[in-house]
Amino acid sequence: MVIELVTVAGFCAFLFYFGLSAFGLVGADEPRYAQIAREMLERRDLVTPTLYGEPWLEKPPLYYWRAMEEYWFLGVSDWAARLPSATAATFMIAVIYFFLRRFRPGAQLNGALMTAASAGVIGLARGAGTDMMLAAAFAAGMLLWFAWYVSNRKLWLLLFYFFMAMGMLAKGPVAPLLAGLVIVTFTLVERDARLLARTLWLPGILLFLAVSLPWYVAVQLRNPQFVREFLLQHNLGRFATNMYHHRQPFWYFVPVLLLGAMPWTALVIAGWAETIKDWRFLARPSESGLGEPDAREMVLPRFLLIWTLVILVFFSISASKLPGYVLPAIPPCTILAACWVSKREGLGWPVVISQAAFSGVLLALALLYPNFLVHGRRVPTEARWLAIGIGLVVFMATFSVLARKGAAALRLVVLTPVIVGLAFLLRTGAPAIDNALSARPVARAITQMEARPIDVAVFKASREVEYGLAFYRNHPIARYERGEIPAGDHLVVVPGAYADDLAERVQPKRASHLGSFTPQRLEFFWVSTPPPMPMEHH
């Protein structure tokens, strides 16, 4: 057990923490969430999230609280802003390991490592955001609920309610709602009406309310608009309408989940297929003839499949779709895959070939990604062929080893390209990622140009640039399109395609070109009032 725990801890340390600040905060959400936590810490306020001094009520406070802790101990940085997600992912992997060690002995190491080394978990464990906080709390809660279902130990049911409260504080009512849907569906499938009644346990419900309700009451009392903005607009409105322009086809989350489970996708599909095939042979506890705890353990694959399908269907119905929504469905997939692997020595030719292909493709994509960011579709031919060649080598090596050694070699042969690919991205590819996607180098370039603090504005620039500059400069960034034009002299960041538009917009002021940031096609202009014309003397 000690060796297994050291192995799991070592992989979590590398996959979730190594090079955590190799590139700056990316997208609009990462710098925005990081800045909100900074402002809450500066104001010593645990109740109202604020952005640039104004209430920002889109999300509950769990991420902000955790980021405030990291800032308090480590100082404000992009690395500290990402630590809450990394620690949440680490906790989730620990729960999976100990759950499987108890209920599926022999599958615990595969289950922990396969979950930790899946593309979706790695990506979101290294981001400053709320998705991993929800996924970790939800996974812990659902596994503890199943532990209670098997053992009847009330402690597990009490902890289930505690982690549902954590999910409520991480991302809102979606956590208990999804849990309820999974449990109700499982109850219907098992034809056990008493199970739902037994789950609704008063001490657990009281614990859930005691943990989650105080913040909701406090924030509503301070901000009367909270219910409208948070519940109606950012929960119900986001689910029922496309108000945030995230529309995708109904089937969108199926490929997203399969990609998020890479490189274990072949094993996940095999686990799904076997569970569906054996569905009618997985007897209900009352029909199995075994002791009740042993009989209930038998239905774990069915529970994991129901968990996955409920999340897929729920978010597929949503009018607004983002990749991170499906993260809570990855742990049941990888756990099911680990259970499938633990029962066999050979993997079968379809799985061996598919697994080898996924490993080769994943490493090839990791090698190509920085080149794609730098060159776009015009990736140099040599780089393209090199990535393809290495991917083919990985495919052949993985295929050869798995065909000869089977499941015994699975961890070593599949985890190796994952480690190599991530190390390449964090060491060799990080500068390209930083320059192409983060506002950190843009902020650095501005700092190098200023002899004294200056006002900065953006014109036609993306939200990613605006929020990123605001975090790295710790100051709101004015946006011309909102009429926020500084009265005095200031610097403007504008995409090169709109440089001429800026010159017209600032008249009668003068826009002087200061420089460029080529990787993101941004231009820097100094907007100033021209000196008055000299008076003629007669």
C-alpha positions in Angstrom: 0.0 0.0 0.0 2.8 2.4 0.9 4.4 2.0 -2.6 1.1 2.5 -4.2 0.4 5.7 -2.2 3.9 7.1 -3.1 3.3 6.3 -6.7 -0.1 8.1 -6.7 1.4 11.0 -4.9 4.3 11.3 -7.3 2.1 11.2 -10.4 -0.3 13.8 -8.9 2.7 16.0 -8.0 3.9 15.9 -11.6 0.5 16.0 -13.4 -1.1 18.7 -11.3 1.7 20.9 -9.9 4.8 20.7 -12.0 5.2 23.8 -14.1 2.0 25.3 -12.9 3.0 28.8 -13.9 4.9 27.7 -17.0 2.5 29.9 -18.9 0.2 32.7 -17.7 -3.5 32.6 -17.1 -5.4 32.0 -20.3 -8.9 32.6 -21.4 -11.3 35.1 -19.8 -12.3 33.1 -16.8 -8.9 32.3 -15.3 -7.7 35.9 -14.8 -11.2 37.0 -13.8 -11.6 34.4 -11.1 -8.1 35.1 -9.9 -8.7 38.8 -9.7 -12.0 38.4 -7.8 -10.2 36.3 -5.1 -7.5 39.0 -4.9 -10.1 41.7 -4.3 -12.0 39.7 -1.7 -8.7 39.2 0.1 -7.8 42.9 -0.1 -11.2 43.8 1.3 -11.2 41.0 3.9 -14.6 40.0 2.6 -15.7 36.4 2.6 -19.3 37.1 1.4 -19.5 39.2 -1.7 -17.3 38.4 -4.7 -16.4 41.6 -6.4 -14.6 42.5 -9.7 -13.2 46.0 -9.9 -15.2 46.9 -6.8 -18.5 45.8 -8.2 -20.4 42.6 -7.0 -19.8 39.7 -9.4 -22.4 37.1 -8.5 -22.0 34.5 -11.2 -20.4 31.8 -9.0 -20.5 30.7 -5.4 -17.4 31.4 -3.2 -15.5 28.1 -2.7 -12.9 28.7 -5.4 -12.4 32.3 -4.2 -12.0 31.2 -0.6 -9.4 28.6 -1.5 -7.5 31.1 -3.7 -7.6 33.7 -0.9 -5.9 31.1 1.3 -3.2 30.5 -1.2 -2.7 34.2 -1.8 -2.4 34.7 2.0 0.3 32.1 2.4 2.1 32.4 -1.0 1.4 35.8 -2.3 -0.7 36.7 -5.4 0.4 34.9 -8.5 -0.9 32.9 -11.4 0.6 29.8 -9.7 -1.2 30.4 -6.5 -4.5 31.1 -8.4 -4.3 27.6 -9.9 -3.5 25.7 -6.7 -7.1 25.3 -5.5 -7.9 23.2 -8.6 -4.7 21.2 -8.3 -5.4 20.4 -4.6 -9.0 19.5 -5.4 -7.9 17.1 -8.1 -5.4 15.5 -5.7 -8.1 15.0 -3.1 -10.4 13.5 -5.7 -7.7 11.0 -6.7 -7.1 10.0 -3.1 -10.8 9.4 -2.6 -10.9 7.2 -5.7 -7.9 5.2 -4.6 -9.3 4.4 -1.1 -12.8 3.7 -2.4 -11.5 1.2 -4.9 -9.1 -0.3 -2.4 -12.2 -1.1 -0.3 -14.7 -2.0 -2.9 -12.7 -3.2 -5.9 -9.3 -4.5 -4.4 -6.8 -4.7 -7.2 -8.3 -1.8 -9.2 -7.3 1.0 -6.9 -3.9 1.9 -8.5 -5.3 1.8 -12.0 -8.3 3.8 -11.1 -6.4 6.5 -9.4 -3.7 6.9 -12.1 -6.1 6.6 -15.0 -8.3 9.3 -13.6 -5.3 11.5 -12.7 -3.7 11.0 -16.2 -6.8 11.7 -18.3 -6.6 14.8 -20.5 -9.7 16.5 -19.1 -8.6 16.1 -15.4 -5.0 17.2 -16.2 -6.2 20.3 -18.1 -8.8 21.5 -15.5 -6.7 20.6 -12.5 -4.2 23.1 -13.8 -6.7 25.9 -14.3 -7.9 28.7 -12.0 -11.6 28.0 -12.1 -14.6 26.3 -10.5 -15.0 23.1 -12.6 -12.5 21.0 -10.7 -13.8 22.1 -7.4 -17.3 20.9 -8.4 -16.0 17.6 -10.0 -13.9 16.7 -6.9 -16.8 17.4 -4.4 -19.3 15.6 -6.7 -17.0 12.5 -7.2 -16.3 12.2 -3.5 -20.0 12.6 -2.6 -21.2 10.0 -5.1 -18.6 7.4 -4.2 -19.4 7.9 -0.5 -23.1 7.5 -1.2 -22.3 4.1 -2.9 -20.1 3.2 0.0 -23.1 3.8 2.3 -25.4 1.9 -0.1 -23.1 -1.1 0.2 -22.2 -1.0 3.9 -25.1 0.9 5.5 -22.6 2.9 7.5 -24.3 6.3 8.3 -20.9 8.1 8.4 -20.6 7.6 4.6 -24.1 9.1 4.1 -23.3 12.0 6.3 -20.1 12.7 4.3 -22.1 12.4 1.1 -24.3 15.3 2.3 -21.2 17.3 3.3 -19.6 17.0 -0.1 -22.9 17.9 -1.8 -22.8 21.1 0.3 -19.2 21.6 -0.9 -20.5 21.2 -4.5 -23.2 23.7 -3.8 -20.5 26.2 -2.6 -18.4 25.4 -5.6 -20.8 25.9 -8.5 -24.4 26.1 -7.1 -27.5 23.9 -7.1 -26.2 21.8 -10.0 -24.3 19.6 -7.5 -27.3 18.3 -5.4 -29.5 18.4 -8.5 -27.2 16.0 -10.4 -26.7 13.8 -7.4 -30.5 13.6 -7.0 -30.9 12.6 -10.6 -28.3 9.9 -10.4 -29.7 8.4 -7.2 -33.3 8.5 -8.4 -32.3 6.8 -11.7 -30.3 4.2 -9.9 -33.2 3.6 -7.5 -35.6 3.1 -10.4 -33.2 0.7 -12.2 -32.7 -1.3 -9.0 -36.5 -1.2 -8.2 -35.8 -0.3 -4.6 -38.2 2.4 -3.6 -37.0 2.3 0.0 -33.5 3.4 -1.1 -34.6 6.9 -1.9 -36.4 7.3 1.3 -33.4 6.0 3.3 -31.2 8.5 1.4 -33.3 11.4 2.6 -31.9 11.3 6.1 -32.6 14.2 8.3 -29.2 14.6 10.0 -27.6 14.6 6.6 -30.0 17.2 5.2 -29.4 19.3 8.3 -25.6 19.1 7.7 -26.0 20.0 4.1 -28.0 23.1 5.1 -25.7 24.1 7.9 -22.6 24.0 5.6 -24.1 25.5 2.4 -26.9 27.8 3.5 -25.1 30.5 5.6 -23.2 32.0 2.6 -26.3 32.0 0.5 -28.3 33.8 3.2 -25.5 36.3 3.9 -24.8 37.2 0.2 -28.6 37.7 -0.4 -28.9 40.0 2.6 -26.0 42.1 1.3 -26.9 41.9 -2.3 -30.7 41.9 -3.0 -30.0 41.2 -6.7 -28.3 37.9 -5.9 -31.2 35.6 -6.5 -32.0 37.2 -9.8 -28.4 37.3 -11.1 -27.1 34.0 -9.7 -30.1 31.7 -9.8 -32.3 33.1 -12.5 -29.7 34.5 -14.9 -26.5 32.4 -14.4 -28.2 29.0 -13.6 -31.7 28.7 -15.0 -31.0 31.2 -17.8 -27.7 29.6 -18.8 -29.4 26.2 -18.9 -32.6 27.1 -20.7 -31.3 29.8 -23.2 -28.3 30.6 -25.3 -27.9 34.0 -23.7 -24.1 33.6 -23.4 -23.7 32.3 -27.0 -22.4 28.8 -26.1 -24.8 26.9 -28.3 -23.6 23.5 -29.5 -25.3 20.4 -31.1 -27.1 18.0 -28.8 -24.4 15.3 -29.2 -21.6 17.7 -28.3 -20.6 16.2 -25.0 -20.2 12.7 -26.3 -16.9 13.5 -28.2 -15.9 16.0 -25.5 -16.1 13.2 -22.9 -14.3 10.7 -25.1 -11.5 13.3 -25.7 -11.4 14.2 -22.0 -10.8 10.5 -21.1 -7.8 10.2 -23.4 -5.6 8.3 -23.5 -7.9 5.8 -21.8 -10.8 6.2 -24.2 -10.6 2.6 -25.6 -10.7 1.2 -22.1 -13.6 3.5 -21.2 -15.6 2.3 -24.2 -14.8 -1.3 -23.4 -16.0 -0.8 -19.8 -19.2 0.7 -21.1 -19.8 -2.1 -23.6 -19.3 -4.9 -21.0 -21.6 -3.2 -18.5 -24.3 -2.8 -21.1 -23.8 -6.4 -22.3 -23.9 -7.8 -18.8 -26.7 -5.5 -17.6 -29.4 -8.2 -17.3 -26.9 -10.6 -15.7 -26.0 -8.1 -12.9 -28.6 -9.3 -10.5 -30.3 -6.9 -8.1 -29.2 -7.5 -4.5 -32.5 -9.1 -3.6 -32.2 -11.5 -6.5 -28.5 -12.5 -6.4 -28.5 -15.1 -3.6 -25.4 -13.5 -2.1 -25.1 -11.6 1.1 -26.6 -8.1 0.7 -23.2 -6.2 0.9 -21.5 -8.5 -1.6 -24.5 -8.3 -3.9 -24.6 -4.6 -3.8 -20.9 -4.3 -4.6 -21.7 -6.2 -7.8 -23.8 -3.4 -9.2 -20.9 -0.8 -9.1 -20.4 -0.9 -12.9 -24.1 -0.2 -13.4 -24.0 2.7 -10.9 -21.0 4.2 -12.6 -22.6 4.0 -16.1 -25.8 5.6 -14.7 -23.7 8.4 -13.2 -22.0 9.0 -16.5 -25.2 8.9 -18.6 -27.2 11.2 -16.3 -24.5 13.9 -16.6 -24.2 13.5 -20.4 -28.0 13.7 -20.9 -28.5 16.6 -18.4 -25.9 18.8 -20.0 -26.8 17.8 -23.5 -30.3 19.2 -22.9 -28.8 22.5 -21.8 -28.9 25.3 -24.3 -25.5 26.5 -23.2 -22.6 24.1 -23.5 -18.9 24.4 -22.4 -16.4 21.6 -22.3 -15.8 21.9 -18.6 -19.4 21.0 -17.8 -18.8 17.3 -18.5 -15.8 17.0 -16.2 -17.9 15.3 -13.4 -18.5 12.4 -15.8 -14.8 11.6 -16.3 -14.2 9.9 -12.9 -16.9 7.3 -13.3 -15.6 6.5 -16.8 -12.0 5.9 -15.7 -13.1 4.0 -12.5 -15.3 1.8 -14.7 -12.3 1.3 -17.1 -10.1 0.4 -14.2 -12.6 -2.2 -12.9 -12.8 -3.6 -16.4 -9.0 -3.9 -16.6 -8.7 -5.5 -13.2 -10.7 -8.5 -14.2 -8.5 -9.7 -17.1 -5.0 -10.4 -18.1 -5.4 -9.9 -21.9 -7.0 -6.8 -23.3 -8.2 -8.1 -26.7 -7.1 -7.0 -30.1 -9.6 -4.2 -30.6 -8.7 -2.6 -27.3 -4.9 -3.0 -27.8 -5.1 -1.4 -31.3 -7.3 1.4 -30.2 -5.3 2.1 -27.0 -2.1 2.2 -29.0 -3.7 4.6 -31.5 -5.0 6.9 -28.7 -1.5 7.0 -27.1 0.2 7.8 -30.4 -2.3 10.5 -31.4 -2.2 12.2 -28.0 1.6 12.5 -28.0 1.6 13.7 -31.6 -0.9 16.4 -30.9 1.1 17.5 -27.8 4.2 17.9 -30.0 2.3 19.8 -32.7 0.3 22.1 -30.5 3.0 24.8 -29.9 3.8 24.8 -33.6 0.2 25.3 -34.4 0.0 28.3 -32.0 3.0 29.9 -33.7 2.4 29.1 -37.3 -1.4 28.4 -37.5 -2.2 26.1 -40.3 1.2 26.6 -41.9 3.0 24.3 -39.5 6.4 23.5 -40.9 6.5 20.3 -42.8 9.5 19.0 -40.8 7.6 19.5 -37.5 4.5 17.9 -38.9 6.4 14.8 -40.1 8.4 14.6 -36.9 5.2 14.6 -34.8 3.6 12.0 -37.0 6.8 9.8 -36.9 7.0 9.9 -33.1 3.3 9.2 -32.9 3.7 6.1 -35.1 6.7 4.9 -33.0 4.5 5.3 -29.8 1.7 3.4 -31.5 3.9 0.5 -32.5 5.7 0.3 -29.2 2.4 0.5 -27.2 0.8 -2.1 -29.5 3.8 -4.5 -29.2 4.0 -4.3 -25.4 0.2 -4.6 -24.8 -0.1 -7.5 -27.2 2.6 -9.4 -25.4 2.2 -8.3 -21.8 -1.5 -7.4 -21.6 -3.0 -5.6 -18.7 0.1 -6.0 -16.6 2.0 -3.5 -18.7 -0.9 -1.1 -19.2 0.1 1.6 -16.7 3.8 1.8 -17.7 3.2 1.8 -21.5 0.3 4.3 -21.5 1.6 6.7 -18.8 5.0 7.1 -20.4 3.8 9.1 -23.5 1.4 11.1 -21.2 4.4 12.2 -19.1 6.6 12.9 -22.1 3.8 15.0 -23.8 3.1 17.0 -20.7 6.8 17.6 -20.0 7.3 18.8 -23.6 4.3 21.2 -23.3 5.5 22.6 -20.0 9.2 23.0 -20.9 9.6 23.4 -24.7 6.1 24.5 -25.6 5.3 26.8 -22.7 6.8 30.0 -24.2 4.7 29.5 -27.4 1.6 28.9 -25.3 2.3 31.9 -23.1 2.9 34.3 -26.0 -0.1 33.1 -28.0 -2.8 32.7 -25.3 -1.9 34.6 -22.2 -1.9 38.3 -21.4 1.1 37.9 -19.1 3.7 38.7 -21.8 1.6 41.5 -23.1 1.5 43.1 -19.6 5.3 42.5 -19.3 5.8 44.4 -22.6 3.7 47.3 -21.4 5.7 47.5 -18.1 8.9 47.6 -20.0 7.6 50.7 -22.0 6.4 52.7 -19.0 8.7 54.9 -17.0 5.9 55.6 -14.5 2.5 54.1 -13.9 0.1 54.8 -16.8 -3.5 54.2 -17.6 -4.2 51.3 -20.0 -7.2 50.8 -22.2 -8.2 48.3 -24.9 -10.0 48.9 -28.2 -11.5 45.9 -30.1 -9.3 43.6 -28.1 -10.7 40.3 -26.8 -12.0 39.7 -23.3 -9.0 37.4 -22.7 -6.7 40.4 -23.2 -8.8 42.7 -21.1 -9.2 40.4 -18.1 -5.7 39.2 -18.4 -4.2 42.7 -18.3 -6.4 43.6 -15.4 -5.1 40.7 -13.3 -1.4 41.2 -14.2 -1.6 45.0 -13.7 -4.0 44.7 -10.8 -6.1 47.5 -12.2 -9.3 47.7 -14.2 -8.7 48.1 -17.9 -10.9 50.7 -19.7 -12.6 49.6 -22.9 -13.3 52.1 -25.6 -16.4 50.3 -26.8 -18.1 50.8 -23.4 -17.3 54.5 -23.6 -14.5 54.1 -20.9 -12.0 56.4 -22.6 -9.5 57.8 -20.1 -9.5 61.6 -20.0 -5.8 62.0 -19.8 -2.9 60.5 -21.8 -3.0 56.7 -21.9 -1.8 53.6 -23.7 -4.3 51.6 -25.9 -3.9 47.9 -26.8 -5.6 47.3 -30.2 -5.5 44.4 -32.6 -3.6 45.3 -35.7 -6.6 45.1 -38.0 -8.3 47.9 -36.1 -5.3 50.3 -35.8 -6.8 52.7 -38.4 -10.1 52.7 -36.6 -8.4 53.8 -33.4 -6.9 56.8 -35.1 -10.3 58.0 -36.2 -11.9 57.2 -32.8 -9.5 59.3 -30.7 -9.6 62.4 -32.8 -8.9 65.2 -32.0 -6.3 63.5 -29.8 -3.3 61.9 -31.4 -2.5 58.2 -31.5 1.3 57.5 -31.7 2.5 53.9 -32.4 4.7 52.6 -29.6 5.3 49.0 -30.6 3.7 45.6 -31.3 3.2 42.2 -29.7 3.4 40.1 -32.8 2.4 36.7 -31.4 -1.1 38.0 -30.6 -1.2 40.6 -33.4 -1.6 43.4 -31.0 -0.4 47.0 -31.4 0.4 49.6 -28.7 -0.6 53.2 -29.2 0.0 56.2 -27.0 -3.1 58.5 -27.1 -2.3 62.1 -26.1 -3.6 65.6 -26.5 -1.6 67.3 -29.2 0.3 70.5 -28.0 -1.6 73.7 -28.8 -0.6 75.5 -32.0 1.7 78.5 -31.3 -0.1 81.9 -31.5 0.9 84.3 -34.3 2.1 87.7 -33.1 1.3 90.8 -35.3 
